[in-house]
Amino acid sequence: MSVPVDSLTSLDAVVARWDGWAQTAEDVGVHLIQLVDKHHRPERRRSAVRTELRAVAREWNAGDREE
């Protein structure tokens, strides 16, 4: 699913846009905590983090389609 960059204003928006990320809310929470912990550094630009989140979502969604 393609998401316009300007609509990605928060991690909540990311989760709302990609329904296929995880099967349960708990899975989403765990994945987001890991992503935020790994990627949230003040020196990193928000756009770089968004790009990486979109790449991870594409990867997860591709894995769901293969199963």
PyMOL commands that set and color helices and strands:
alter all, ss='L'
color gray80, all
select helices_A, chain A and resi 5-7+11-17+19-21+25-39+46-66
alter helices_A, ss='H'
color red, helices_A
deselect
rebuild
show_as cartoon
